[in-house]
Amino acid sequence: MGALPVFRWRLAPDGYATRRQLRALGLRPGGQPVAAQLERPRRRRGPLVAYLYRVDLAVPVRPMTPARRAALERANRARRTCPSCRRDAGHVIPAALGCCVPCAYPDPHGSEGSTE
């Protein structure tokens, strides 16, 4: 197998797209191998690399089924639920904290929060 064609950043020919660009078009790679790569030079480090796929070989994104939607909602709810107090934090709980902010940093002045 030969080496992949390498293009400079923003200079890829038409007919190639990254995964994100394919997704924006409602497509996915569909099992095709990487067709080319983009390289963006950086100072004092290796270049940033983005893999490109052929648009003509891409296939449509699979539709969201009710079961997949329910599973996704359960997974997102689990990421928002604090394991300590079991409340919905309203946002994804940071892995560095491991629990919601009130559980990670309890109020030293009690629940009323007054500083008198």
C-alpha positions in Angstrom: 0.0 0.0 0.0 1.4 3.4 -0.9 1.6 6.5 1.2 -1.5 8.7 1.6 -1.6 12.0 -0.4 -0.8 14.9 1.9 -2.2 18.3 1.3 -1.5 21.6 3.1 -4.1 23.1 5.4 -7.1 24.5 3.5 -5.7 23.3 0.1 -7.4 19.9 -0.3 -9.1 19.4 -3.7 -12.8 19.0 -4.0 -14.2 15.6 -3.4 -12.5 15.1 0.0 -13.9 15.9 3.4 -13.2 15.4 7.1 -15.6 13.4 9.3 -17.1 16.7 10.6 -17.6 18.0 7.1 -19.2 14.7 6.1 -21.5 14.9 9.1 -22.5 18.4 8.2 -23.6 17.0 4.8 -25.5 14.2 6.5 -22.9 11.6 5.5 -20.5 9.2 7.2 -17.4 7.5 5.9 -19.2 4.1 5.8 -16.2 1.9 6.3 -14.0 3.4 3.6 -10.3 3.8 4.4 -8.7 7.2 4.8 -8.1 8.6 1.4 -5.7 11.5 2.2 -4.6 13.8 5.0 -4.2 17.5 5.7 -1.2 18.9 7.5 -1.1 22.2 9.3 2.4 23.2 10.3 3.1 24.3 13.8 6.1 25.9 15.4 8.3 23.7 17.6 5.9 20.7 17.3 4.8 18.2 14.7 2.0 19.3 12.3 -1.7 19.0 13.1 -3.1 16.2 11.0 -6.7 15.8 9.7 -7.8 12.7 7.8 -9.8 13.1 4.7 -12.4 10.7 3.2 -13.9 10.6 -0.3 -17.3 12.3 -0.5 -18.4 10.1 -3.4 -17.9 6.9 -1.3 -19.6 8.3 1.8 -23.0 6.9 2.8 -26.0 8.6 4.5 -26.0 8.8 8.3 -28.2 6.2 9.9 -31.5 7.6 11.1 -32.0 8.1 14.9 -34.4 5.4 16.1 -36.6 5.8 19.1 -34.5 3.2 21.0 -31.2 5.0 20.2 -32.7 8.3 21.2 -33.9 6.9 24.5 -30.5 5.3 25.2 -28.8 8.7 24.4 -31.1 10.5 26.8 -30.4 8.0 29.6 -26.6 8.3 29.0 -26.8 12.1 29.1 -29.0 12.1 32.2 -26.4 9.8 33.9 -23.6 12.3 33.1 -25.7 15.1 34.7 -26.7 13.2 37.9 -24.5 13.6 40.9 -23.5 10.3 42.4 -23.5 11.8 46.0 -26.8 13.6 46.2 -28.5 12.0 43.2 -29.7 15.4 41.9 -29.7 16.6 38.3 -26.9 19.2 38.1 -28.4 20.7 34.9 -25.0 20.2 33.1 -22.5 17.5 32.6 -20.6 17.0 35.9 -16.8 17.5 35.4 -14.8 14.3 35.8 -12.2 16.2 37.8 -14.9 16.9 40.5 -16.7 13.6 40.3 -19.8 15.2 41.8 -21.8 18.4 41.6 -20.3 21.7 42.8 -22.3 21.9 46.0 -21.2 18.4 47.0 -17.6 19.0 46.0 -17.4 22.4 47.8 -19.9 22.4 50.6 -21.0 25.8 52.0 -19.1 26.3 55.3 -21.8 28.7 56.6 -24.6 26.2 56.3 -27.4 26.0 53.9 -28.6 29.6 54.3 -25.3 31.0 53.0 -25.2 34.1 55.2 -21.8 35.5 56.1 -22.8 37.2 59.4 
